[in-house]
Amino acid sequence: MNSSFAFHSPNSQASDASYSHRQSEVPQLQQALQLTQSIQQQRLDAIPYPAFVMNPDGMAIAINCHWQVLTPHHPDHFLGVAPYEALSSGDRDRVQTLWQEAHQHRHPIETQCALAHPATPAERFHLQIHPVFSDPHQRQDLVEWFGTLVPVVKPASSPEPNWLSQCVTLLDGGELCSTIFEESTDAILLVDPQQQTICDCNPSAVAMFGAETTADLLGLRDDDLHPPAEGDRGSPDSTSILAAIRQQPQATTWHCETLYGTRQGQCFWGNVAAKLVQISDRAFYLIRITDISDRKQAEMALKTKTGELKTLNRQLLHLTTRLKIQNRELNQFAYVASHDLKAPLRGILSLSEWLEDDLGERLPSENRHQLQLLRNRVLRMESLINGLLDYSRAGRTSHSPERVAIAPLLREVILALKPPAGFMVHIAPEMPTLVARRRSLKQVFLKLISNAIKHCRRTDGVVSITVMDRDNGYEFAVSDNGPGIDRRYHDKVFEIFQTLRSKDEEEATGVGLSIAKKIVHSEGGDIWVESEAGKGTTMRFTWPKQATER
């Protein structure tokens, strides 16, 4: 027995990719799917007669190019329908009944039939449909159905138009037998059932296993063609064809997918079909091996990516759970802040007023002024608490999107703000209508326009509101002719509790623009300031045309 085959196990690589790295690899899943589909179509087109692949429910999902020989329709015409719809009315119902029974019991179909509109002289065709399982031995997890339609060119008593059977018929000699063996791109082996050794093989088998001549394979057992079942090479999905035969000794045909190896130590996956044949009163196993390494690699890549996506989904579920907990805690904080923190402030405010009333005229003017400062600080603290509560709630609205006309919304905001006398607010014409959370968008405009009016510090102040279309969203701008903002403070204006002037000079919480920024970001937009000292200020933000449900 020849034992010169050597195999070298590849190094196993563990995946320590980070969350962001896993996300960046998701497009490779699509590439693996496209590769699988491309390989499947190429293999279908390589079959010399019409062939098709159906999903588990019997709808055609792939058809090879040879259908153009049989029917005037383009192959795509049959995608998404059951292939028996192309048959003649006399055969359609009969084949449909056969299909329903085969679909229920997951067994193959072999029958003769005629086409409804044939484009070939052949009158009858031999139809074969076989189930394809992820586990061929257990016949579990039906993946798809594979079928062929071959013109019947011989009498009904002739052998079935299956290439294995045709090959068996010709094994005793003749030019056709030589052509099958010599020109087949698949490896063909003739194995002695008793010794389980290779008696003959074709040139494709020699090339596939990396041998130099046919003699290098003769006398080898099937087990000699497989890599050792150790370390990385052991695969639970790999079963030898002879093991499949031993598991089903009463059958006459066998199929499996198994891992083979070459003399150079490389591995490849083979789709194996075997049949027990009689040649000159002697029994043999006729074995055909198709290299399916590309498809297997694509399936393994898909399986790996699927596992990574499951891990990613678990991580996202964990993060979502944590966010829900944090949101509940934030809501609890908001409740505490709105009640427990405000109560002492109201007490301080009331005590200062009672003290002032009780002392009356006996209270010196300086102390009266100090009590007023105390009340102002209390009111400021209450405003800061209210601002903090508004900020914590910003961007967390659960309202559904609706159609919002911007022009009426802006007029509603301006009416609520009541600009000072002499102050002008201009709304550009042709404001859009978009699908958005109305309350959130209204709050953003309210904060920006209010900020522009409050800090303009002019009796002839002007605020202009404009819009520009930006593909998937709109860019709104709120401009004023106020004192402007130095470039050094452009980032600071959006920080919570930050003001450009002392709070003693101007009562402000520094929360309004922070809330606007948080809402805009929660909707997938962006916000920024354009301004120079002494040249007015423009606040710009983007907003999607179509809001998504949360």
PAGU-803454 format. One record per residue (C-alpha): residue number from 0; x, y, z. Coordinates in Angstrom, 2 decimals, padded with zeros to 5 digits. Example, Ala and Ser with C-alpha at 12.3 -4.5 7.8 and 13.67 -1.06 7.14 Angstrom:
NODE:0:012.30:-004.50:007.80
NODE:1:013.67:-001.06:007.14
REM end
This chain:
NODE:0:000.00:000.00:000.00
NODE:1:001.30:003.42:-000.93
NODE:2:001.62:005.57:002.20
NODE:3:003.54:008.56:000.88
NODE:4:000.74:011.07:001.55
NODE:5:001.72:013.77:004.09
NODE:6:-000.50:016.42:005.71
NODE:7:000.38:019.57:007.56
NODE:8:-002.13:021.10:009.99
NODE:9:-002.68:024.87:009.67
NODE:10:-002.36:027.01:012.74
NODE:11:-005.57:027.83:014.50
NODE:12:-006.15:031.53:015.03
NODE:13:-008.31:032.80:017.86
NODE:14:-010.52:035.81:017.33
NODE:15:-009.82:038.62:019.76
NODE:16:-011.44:041.32:017.61
NODE:17:-012.96:044.27:019.44
NODE:18:-016.58:045.34:019.13
NODE:19:-015.80:047.95:016.45
NODE:20:-013.61:045.52:014.53
NODE:21:-016.43:042.98:014.43
NODE:22:-018.73:045.61:013.02
NODE:23:-016.22:046.48:010.28
NODE:24:-016.07:042.82:009.22
NODE:25:-019.80:042.47:008.66
NODE:26:-019.49:043.40:004.88
NODE:27:-017.31:040.28:004.45
NODE:28:-020.41:038.22:005.20
NODE:29:-022.05:039.68:002.13
NODE:30:-018.94:038.90:000.07
NODE:31:-019.04:035.28:001.25
NODE:32:-022.70:035.02:000.25
NODE:33:-021.96:036.50:-003.19
NODE:34:-019.04:034.09:-003.65
NODE:35:-021.25:031.11:-002.77
NODE:36:-023.91:032.22:-005.26
NODE:37:-021.31:032.80:-007.99
NODE:38:-019.72:029.38:-007.46
NODE:39:-023.12:027.70:-007.49
NODE:40:-024.07:029.40:-010.77
NODE:41:-020.75:028.47:-012.41
NODE:42:-021.17:024.84:-011.41
NODE:43:-024.74:024.82:-012.71
NODE:44:-023.65:026.26:-016.07
NODE:45:-020.90:023.62:-016.32
NODE:46:-023.51:020.81:-016.31
NODE:47:-024.05:019.88:-019.99
NODE:48:-027.84:019.74:-019.74
NODE:49:-030.58:021.86:-018.13
NODE:50:-030.31:021.93:-014.34
NODE:51:-031.91:023.91:-011.55
NODE:52:-031.81:024.49:-007.79
NODE:53:-034.97:024.95:-005.69
NODE:54:-035.39:026.24:-002.15
NODE:55:-036.86:023.84:000.47
NODE:56:-040.38:024.91:-000.56
NODE:57:-039.82:024.02:-004.22
NODE:58:-039.37:027.48:-005.76
NODE:59:-036.55:027.79:-008.33
NODE:60:-033.69:029.96:-007.03
NODE:61:-031.02:029.16:-009.65
NODE:62:-031.21:027.88:-013.25
NODE:63:-028.34:027.17:-015.62
NODE:64:-027.90:028.54:-019.12
NODE:65:-028.96:025.32:-020.96
NODE:66:-032.63:026.03:-020.37
NODE:67:-032.45:028.30:-023.41
NODE:68:-032.09:025.15:-025.53
NODE:69:-035.36:023.67:-024.25
NODE:70:-037.68:026.65:-024.09
NODE:71:-038.04:030.01:-025.86
NODE:72:-038.12:031.77:-022.48
NODE:73:-035.07:033.29:-020.81
NODE:74:-033.90:031.21:-017.78
NODE:75:-034.82:034.07:-015.43
NODE:76:-038.44:033.56:-016.50
NODE:77:-038.58:030.44:-014.28
NODE:78:-037.00:031.95:-011.16
NODE:79:-039.37:032.13:-008.21
NODE:80:-041.78:029.52:-009.63
NODE:81:-042.00:025.75:-009.37
NODE:82:-040.15:024.08:-012.31
NODE:83:-043.09:021.77:-013.05
NODE:84:-044.97:024.88:-014.23
NODE:85:-042.89:024.59:-017.44
NODE:86:-044.31:021.15:-018.21
NODE:87:-047.17:020.28:-020.53
NODE:88:-050.70:020.28:-019.15
NODE:89:-050.78:016.50:-019.36
NODE:90:-047.72:016.10:-017.10
NODE:91:-047.97:019.16:-014.88
NODE:92:-050.57:017.84:-012.42
NODE:93:-048.95:014.41:-012.27
NODE:94:-045.48:015.81:-011.52
NODE:95:-046.97:018.25:-009.02
NODE:96:-048.50:015.30:-007.15
NODE:97:-045.15:013.48:-007.23
NODE:98:-043.47:016.62:-005.94
NODE:99:-045.91:017.03:-003.05
NODE:100:-045.27:013.45:-001.94
NODE:101:-041.47:013.87:-002.33
NODE:102:-041.57:017.15:-000.45
NODE:103:-043.45:015.54:002.44
NODE:104:-041.13:012.52:002.73
NODE:105:-037.96:014.20:001.39
NODE:106:-037.19:011.57:-001.23
NODE:107:-036.06:012.04:-004.88
NODE:108:-038.22:012.16:-008.01
NODE:109:-037.42:010.40:-011.29
NODE:110:-039.98:010.49:-014.11
NODE:111:-040.47:011.29:-017.77
NODE:112:-042.40:014.32:-018.96
NODE:113:-042.93:016.82:-021.79
NODE:114:-042.52:020.60:-021.89
NODE:115:-045.38:023.00:-022.52
NODE:116:-043.49:024.98:-025.20
NODE:117:-040.41:022.97:-026.21
NODE:118:-037.77:024.60:-028.41
NODE:119:-036.08:021.27:-029.17
NODE:120:-037.04:018.25:-031.33
NODE:121:-037.04:016.00:-028.27
NODE:122:-040.57:015.01:-027.27
NODE:123:-039.91:013.54:-023.82
NODE:124:-037.51:014.46:-021.06
NODE:125:-036.16:012.60:-018.06
NODE:126:-036.73:014.70:-014.89
NODE:127:-034.70:014.03:-011.74
NODE:128:-035.05:016.04:-008.51
NODE:129:-032.97:015.17:-005.44
NODE:130:-033.05:016.64:-001.91
NODE:131:-029.82:018.16:-000.55
NODE:132:-029.25:017.93:003.21
NODE:133:-026.70:019.65:005.43
NODE:134:-026.20:016.20:006.98
NODE:135:-026.58:013.65:004.15
NODE:136:-026.30:010.64:006.49
NODE:137:-028.98:011.65:008.97
NODE:138:-031.08:013.29:006.22
NODE:139:-031.64:016.30:008.46
NODE:140:-031.77:020.04:007.78
NODE:141:-033.01:020.15:004.19
NODE:142:-031.03:022.88:002.41
NODE:143:-032.32:022.79:-001.16
NODE:144:-033.44:020.55:-004.05
NODE:145:-031.31:019.86:-007.13
NODE:146:-032.85:018.79:-010.43
NODE:147:-031.98:018.00:-014.05
NODE:148:-034.01:017.72:-017.24
NODE:149:-032.40:015.51:-019.91
NODE:150:-033.90:014.82:-023.37
NODE:151:-034.89:011.18:-023.85
NODE:152:-033.12:010.04:-027.02
NODE:153:-033.27:006.27:-026.38
NODE:154:-036.15:003.79:-026.16
NODE:155:-037.97:003.54:-022.87
NODE:156:-036.22:000.22:-022.18
NODE:157:-032.77:001.81:-022.25
NODE:158:-030.92:002.65:-019.00
NODE:159:-031.85:005.81:-017.09
NODE:160:-030.13:008.96:-018.44
NODE:161:-027.94:009.30:-015.37
NODE:162:-024.24:009.81:-016.07
NODE:163:-023.21:007.23:-013.45
NODE:164:-025.47:004.59:-014.96
NODE:165:-024.37:005.56:-018.48
NODE:166:-020.75:005.26:-017.38
NODE:167:-021.41:001.81:-015.92
NODE:168:-022.95:000.66:-019.16
NODE:169:-019.83:001.66:-021.06
NODE:170:-017.19:000.43:-018.63
NODE:171:-016.65:-002.77:-020.58
NODE:172:-014.92:-000.78:-023.31
NODE:173:-015.56:001.55:-026.21
NODE:174:-014.79:005.13:-027.22
NODE:175:-017.56:006.68:-025.11
NODE:176:-016.16:005.07:-021.95
NODE:177:-012.74:006.45:-022.75
NODE:178:-014.20:009.92:-023.32
NODE:179:-016.00:009.91:-019.96
NODE:180:-012.88:008.84:-018.10
NODE:181:-010.42:011.02:-019.97
NODE:182:-012.38:014.28:-020.26
NODE:183:-014.38:014.40:-017.02
NODE:184:-013.31:017.24:-014.75
NODE:185:-014.41:015.15:-011.77
NODE:186:-012.26:012.40:-010.27
NODE:187:-013.57:008.92:-011.09
NODE:188:-012.41:005.93:-009.07
NODE:189:-013.13:002.21:-009.43
NODE:190:-012.86:000.53:-005.99
NODE:191:-012.82:-003.19:-005.12
NODE:192:-015.59:-003.72:-002.50
NODE:193:-013.73:-006.61:-000.84
NODE:194:-010.24:-005.13:-000.59
NODE:195:-011.58:-001.55:-000.62
NODE:196:-008.63:-000.56:-002.79
NODE:197:-008.54:001.55:-005.95
NODE:198:-008.45:-000.57:-009.13
NODE:199:-008.57:002.23:-011.69
NODE:200:-008.94:006.02:-011.91
NODE:201:-009.10:008.76:-014.52
NODE:202:-006.56:011.59:-015.16
NODE:203:-008.65:014.08:-013.18
NODE:204:-008.26:011.88:-010.11
NODE:205:-004.49:011.81:-010.60
NODE:206:-004.40:015.61:-010.82
NODE:207:-006.89:016.15:-007.99
NODE:208:-004.85:014.09:-005.50
NODE:209:-001.50:015.54:-006.61
NODE:210:-000.19:012.22:-007.96
NODE:211:002.13:011.87:-010.94
NODE:212:000.63:008.80:-012.59
NODE:213:-002.34:006.50:-012.25
NODE:214:-000.07:003.90:-010.67
NODE:215:000.45:006.20:-007.67
NODE:216:-003.22:005.77:-006.72
NODE:217:-003.73:002.10:-007.57
NODE:218:-003.84:-000.12:-004.52
NODE:219:-004.64:002.75:-002.15
NODE:220:-007.58:002.47:000.20
NODE:221:-010.15:005.23:000.53
NODE:222:-008.85:006.00:004.03
NODE:223:-005.41:006.74:002.52
NODE:224:-006.92:009.66:000.61
NODE:225:-008.12:011.43:003.76
NODE:226:-006.07:013.58:006.17
NODE:227:-005.55:012.19:009.67
NODE:228:-008.51:012.89:011.98
NODE:229:-006.34:014.77:014.46
NODE:230:-006.06:018.39:015.50
NODE:231:-007.40:020.95:013.05
NODE:232:-008.03:018.42:010.25
NODE:233:-010.63:016.45:012.18
NODE:234:-014.08:017.67:011.06
NODE:235:-017.47:016.50:012.38
NODE:236:-018.89:017.27:008.92
NODE:237:-016.45:014.94:007.13
NODE:238:-017.47:011.29:006.52
NODE:239:-015.78:008.97:004.02
NODE:240:-017.86:007.41:001.26
NODE:241:-017.00:003.90:002.44
NODE:242:-018.23:004.81:005.93
NODE:243:-021.48:005.97:004.33
NODE:244:-021.70:002.62:002.50
NODE:245:-021.18:000.71:005.75
NODE:246:-023.94:002.71:007.41
NODE:247:-026.41:001.88:004.61
NODE:248:-025.35:-001.53:003.27
NODE:249:-028.73:-002.21:001.61
NODE:250:-028.58:000.88:-000.62
NODE:251:-027.23:000.88:-004.17
NODE:252:-026.18:004.54:-004.37
NODE:253:-024.49:006.69:-001.75
NODE:254:-023.62:010.37:-001.36
NODE:255:-021.51:012.36:001.07
NODE:256:-019.28:015.40:001.42
NODE:257:-015.85:014.61:002.82
NODE:258:-012.39:016.06:003.33
NODE:259:-009.59:014.72:001.11
NODE:260:-005.85:015.38:000.97
NODE:261:-003.18:015.55:-001.74
NODE:262:000.33:014.14:-001.80
NODE:263:001.56:017.69:-001.18
NODE:264:-000.29:017.87:002.13
NODE:265:-003.09:020.18:000.93
NODE:266:-006.71:019.50:001.79
NODE:267:-009.82:019.89:-000.32
NODE:268:-013.51:019.11:000.09
NODE:269:-015.17:016.64:-002.23
NODE:270:-018.80:015.98:-003.09
NODE:271:-018.83:012.19:-003.51
NODE:272:-021.32:009.95:-005.31
NODE:273:-020.90:006.18:-005.35
NODE:274:-022.77:003.33:-007.00
NODE:275:-022.41:-000.43:-006.91
NODE:276:-021.84:-001.64:-010.48
NODE:277:-021.22:-004.96:-012.26
NODE:278:-018.41:-005.12:-014.80
NODE:279:-017.71:-008.48:-016.47
NODE:280:-019.55:-010.29:-013.65
NODE:281:-017.48:-008.51:-011.03
NODE:282:-018.77:-005.95:-008.52
NODE:283:-017.11:-002.55:-008.08
NODE:284:-017.84:000.75:-006.39
NODE:285:-017.88:003.49:-009.03
NODE:286:-017.02:006.72:-007.18
NODE:287:-017.19:010.25:-008.55
NODE:288:-015.53:013.12:-006.62
NODE:289:-016.26:016.81:-007.33
NODE:290:-014.00:019.42:-005.78
NODE:291:-016.27:021.74:-003.74
NODE:292:-013.53:023.48:-001.74
NODE:293:-014.59:026.96:-002.87
NODE:294:-018.17:026.36:-001.76
NODE:295:-017.06:024.84:001.54
NODE:296:-014.73:027.74:002.25
NODE:297:-017.58:030.14:001.55
NODE:298:-019.87:028.11:003.85
NODE:299:-017.25:028.03:006.60
NODE:300:-016.67:031.77:006.25
NODE:301:-020.41:032.29:006.40
NODE:302:-020.64:030.05:009.48
NODE:303:-017.80:031.96:011.15
NODE:304:-019.38:035.31:010.38
NODE:305:-022.75:034.02:011.59
NODE:306:-021.13:033.04:014.88
NODE:307:-019.51:036.44:015.15
NODE:308:-022.83:038.13:014.43
NODE:309:-024.48:036.05:017.16
NODE:310:-021.76:037.13:019.58
NODE:311:-022.22:040.72:018.47
NODE:312:-025.97:040.42:018.98
NODE:313:-025.42:039.10:022.51
NODE:314:-023.14:042.03:023.25
NODE:315:-025.69:044.47:021.83
NODE:316:-028.42:042.83:023.92
NODE:317:-026.23:043.22:027.01
NODE:318:-025.58:046.87:026.19
NODE:319:-029.26:047.47:025.55
NODE:320:-030.12:045.96:028.93
NODE:321:-027.56:048.18:030.63
NODE:322:-028.92:051.25:028.85
NODE:323:-032.44:050.41:029.98
NODE:324:-031.21:050.16:033.58
NODE:325:-029.37:053.48:033.27
NODE:326:-032.46:055.12:031.79
NODE:327:-034.56:053.91:034.71
NODE:328:-031.97:055.28:037.13
NODE:329:-031.93:058.58:035.23
NODE:330:-035.71:058.82:035.38
NODE:331:-035.56:058.14:039.11
NODE:332:-032.98:060.88:039.50
NODE:333:-035.20:063.27:037.56
NODE:334:-038.07:062.53:039.90
NODE:335:-035.93:063.09:042.99
NODE:336:-034.48:066.30:041.57
NODE:337:-037.88:067.70:040.64
NODE:338:-039.33:067.12:044.09
NODE:339:-036.79:066.63:046.87
NODE:340:-034.23:069.21:045.68
NODE:341:-036.75:071.93:044.94
NODE:342:-038.54:071.68:048.30
NODE:343:-035.65:073.15:050.38
NODE:344:-035.25:075.96:047.85
NODE:345:-038.89:076.92:048.19
NODE:346:-038.43:076.90:051.98
NODE:347:-035.44:079.27:051.77
NODE:348:-037.39:081.57:049.45
NODE:349:-040.39:081.65:051.81
NODE:350:-038.25:082.22:054.92
NODE:351:-036.51:085.21:053.32
NODE:352:-039.86:086.76:052.44
NODE:353:-041.23:086.16:055.98
NODE:354:-038.12:087.66:057.54
NODE:355:-038.42:090.75:055.39
NODE:356:-042.12:091.12:056.23
NODE:357:-041.58:090.64:059.98
NODE:358:-038.79:093.20:060.25
NODE:359:-040.57:095.68:058.03
NODE:360:-039.10:099.19:058.42
NODE:361:-036.55:098.00:061.00
NODE:362:-034.68:096.04:058.25
NODE:363:-031.72:098.10:056.99
NODE:364:-031.61:098.71:053.24
NODE:365:-028.32:096.82:052.96
NODE:366:-029.88:093.71:054.55
NODE:367:-032.95:094.11:052.36
NODE:368:-030.65:094.08:049.31
NODE:369:-028.89:090.97:050.60
NODE:370:-032.21:089.18:051.06
NODE:371:-033.08:090.04:047.46
NODE:372:-029.73:088.60:046.30
NODE:373:-030.53:085.47:048.30
NODE:374:-033.88:085.10:046.57
NODE:375:-032.25:085.65:043.17
NODE:376:-029.73:082.89:043.90
NODE:377:-032.55:080.57:044.98
NODE:378:-034.44:081.25:041.76
NODE:379:-031.24:080.69:039.75
NODE:380:-030.68:077.39:041.52
NODE:381:-034.23:076.34:040.71
NODE:382:-033.64:077.30:037.07
NODE:383:-030.46:075.20:037.03
NODE:384:-032.36:072.22:038.42
NODE:385:-035.08:072.67:035.81
NODE:386:-032.40:072.96:033.12
NODE:387:-030.69:069.80:034.37
NODE:388:-034.01:067.95:034.29
NODE:389:-034.71:069.18:030.74
NODE:390:-031.23:068.10:029.67
NODE:391:-031.65:064.60:031.16
NODE:392:-034.93:064.15:029.27
NODE:393:-033.72:065.64:025.97
NODE:394:-033.49:063.19:023.08
NODE:395:-035.35:060.43:024.94
NODE:396:-038.84:061.17:023.67
NODE:397:-040.95:058.19:022.68
NODE:398:-043.26:060.12:020.35
NODE:399:-043.83:058.64:016.90
NODE:400:-042.71:060.53:013.78
NODE:401:-045.31:062.56:011.92
NODE:402:-045.46:064.91:008.95
NODE:403:-044.28:068.34:010.09
NODE:404:-044.61:071.51:008.03
NODE:405:-041.72:073.72:009.14
NODE:406:-043.22:077.16:008.33
NODE:407:-046.28:076.81:010.64
NODE:408:-044.07:075.24:013.32
NODE:409:-041.73:078.28:013.26
NODE:410:-044.63:080.72:013.47
NODE:411:-045.89:078.82:016.52
NODE:412:-042.44:079.05:018.15
NODE:413:-042.10:082.80:017.47
NODE:414:-045.58:083.47:018.85
NODE:415:-044.66:081.62:022.06
NODE:416:-041.38:083.55:022.48
NODE:417:-042.99:087.00:022.04
NODE:418:-039.94:088.90:020.66
NODE:419:-039.46:092.45:022.02
NODE:420:-040.92:095.40:020.19
NODE:421:-038.77:096.34:017.19
NODE:422:-037.28:092.86:016.95
NODE:423:-037.71:091.15:013.54
NODE:424:-037.78:087.43:012.85
NODE:425:-037.64:086.45:009.15
NODE:426:-038.61:082.99:007.88
NODE:427:-037.26:082.07:004.45
NODE:428:-039.88:081.07:001.86
NODE:429:-040.47:077.47:000.74
NODE:430:-039.77:075.83:004.05
NODE:431:-040.00:072.03:003.67
NODE:432:-042.33:069.42:005.11
NODE:433:-040.66:066.35:006.60
NODE:434:-041.41:063.31:008.74
NODE:435:-040.05:064.01:012.23
NODE:436:-040.80:063.95:015.94
NODE:437:-042.56:067.29:016.09
NODE:438:-041.95:068.03:019.79
NODE:439:-038.19:067.42:019.48
NODE:440:-037.79:069.60:016.39
NODE:441:-039.91:072.33:017.95
NODE:442:-037.73:072.30:021.07
NODE:443:-034.55:072.73:019.00
NODE:444:-035.96:075.76:017.15
NODE:445:-037.27:077.13:020.46
NODE:446:-033.81:076.94:022.10
NODE:447:-031.92:078.42:019.11
NODE:448:-034.33:081.29:018.39
NODE:449:-034.69:082.10:022.10
NODE:450:-030.88:082.15:022.43
NODE:451:-030.57:084.50:019.44
NODE:452:-033.19:086.91:020.81
NODE:453:-031.84:086.84:024.37
NODE:454:-028.20:087.54:023.50
NODE:455:-028.69:089.93:020.60
NODE:456:-028.69:092.96:022.96
NODE:457:-030.02:095.34:020.27
NODE:458:-033.31:097.18:019.95
NODE:459:-033.28:096.57:016.17
NODE:460:-032.38:092.89:016.40
NODE:461:-032.99:090.64:013.38
NODE:462:-033.16:086.83:013.37
NODE:463:-033.29:084.97:010.03
NODE:464:-034.22:081.31:009.60
NODE:465:-033.15:079.58:006.36
NODE:466:-032.88:076.02:005.04
NODE:467:-030.82:074.05:002.47
NODE:468:-031.54:070.60:001.04
NODE:469:-028.71:068.15:001.88
NODE:470:-029.61:064.80:000.18
NODE:471:-031.03:062.71:003.05
NODE:472:-031.64:065.66:005.34
NODE:473:-032.06:069.42:005.65
NODE:474:-029.61:071.97:007.00
NODE:475:-031.37:074.70:008.97
NODE:476:-029.71:077.97:010.01
NODE:477:-030.73:080.50:012.69
NODE:478:-028.79:083.74:012.21
NODE:479:-028.80:086.99:014.20
NODE:480:-027.14:090.40:014.01
NODE:481:-025.94:090.32:017.61
NODE:482:-022.41:090.80:019.03
NODE:483:-021.12:087.47:017.72
NODE:484:-018.94:084.85:019.43
NODE:485:-015.17:084.70:019.39
NODE:486:-013.81:081.55:017.66
NODE:487:-012.16:080.47:020.92
NODE:488:-015.57:079.85:022.48
NODE:489:-017.33:078.02:019.62
NODE:490:-017.10:074.62:021.36
NODE:491:-017.80:076.05:024.82
NODE:492:-021.25:077.37:023.91
NODE:493:-022.62:073.80:023.65
NODE:494:-021.29:072.68:027.06
NODE:495:-023.87:072.40:029.81
NODE:496:-023.97:075.28:032.37
NODE:497:-021.43:077.29:030.35
NODE:498:-022.11:080.95:029.64
NODE:499:-019.92:083.57:027.97
NODE:500:-020.88:086.28:030.46
NODE:501:-021.03:086.19:034.24
NODE:502:-024.35:084.99:035.65
NODE:503:-024.43:088.15:037.79
NODE:504:-024.32:090.25:034.61
NODE:505:-026.92:088.18:032.79
NODE:506:-029.33:085.62:034.21
NODE:507:-028.73:082.43:032.17
NODE:508:-028.40:078.74:032.99
NODE:509:-026.19:077.76:030.03
NODE:510:-028.38:074.74:029.30
NODE:511:-030.40:075.74:026.21
NODE:512:-027.78:075.07:023.52
NODE:513:-026.69:071.86:025.30
NODE:514:-030.26:070.57:025.10
NODE:515:-030.49:071.52:021.42
NODE:516:-027.24:069.66:020.69
NODE:517:-028.37:066.54:022.54
NODE:518:-031.70:066.42:020.69
NODE:519:-030.08:066.95:017.29
NODE:520:-027.53:064.18:017.90
NODE:521:-030.26:061.80:019.09
NODE:522:-031.98:062.24:015.72
NODE:523:-028.78:061.53:013.77
NODE:524:-028.00:065.15:012.90
NODE:525:-025.20:067.58:013.71
NODE:526:-025.05:071.12:015.06
NODE:527:-022.36:073.80:014.95
NODE:528:-021.82:077.56:015.23
NODE:529:-020.47:080.03:012.68
NODE:530:-019.57:083.39:014.16
NODE:531:-016.94:086.07:014.65
NODE:532:-016.82:088.74:017.33
NODE:533:-018.89:091.75:016.26
NODE:534:-020.34:090.05:013.14
NODE:535:-023.42:088.22:014.40
NODE:536:-023.93:084.49:014.95
NODE:537:-025.34:081.62:012.85
NODE:538:-026.37:078.36:014.49
NODE:539:-026.61:075.52:011.94
NODE:540:-027.99:072.01:012.41
NODE:541:-028.97:069.12:010.18
NODE:542:-032.14:067.04:010.50
NODE:543:-033.12:063.85:008.60
NODE:544:-035.98:064.01:006.11
NODE:545:-037.41:060.73:007.38
NODE:546:-037.27:059.91:011.09
NODE:547:-037.08:056.26:012.15
NODE:548:-039.17:054.56:014.81
NODE:549:-037.45:054.01:018.18
REM end
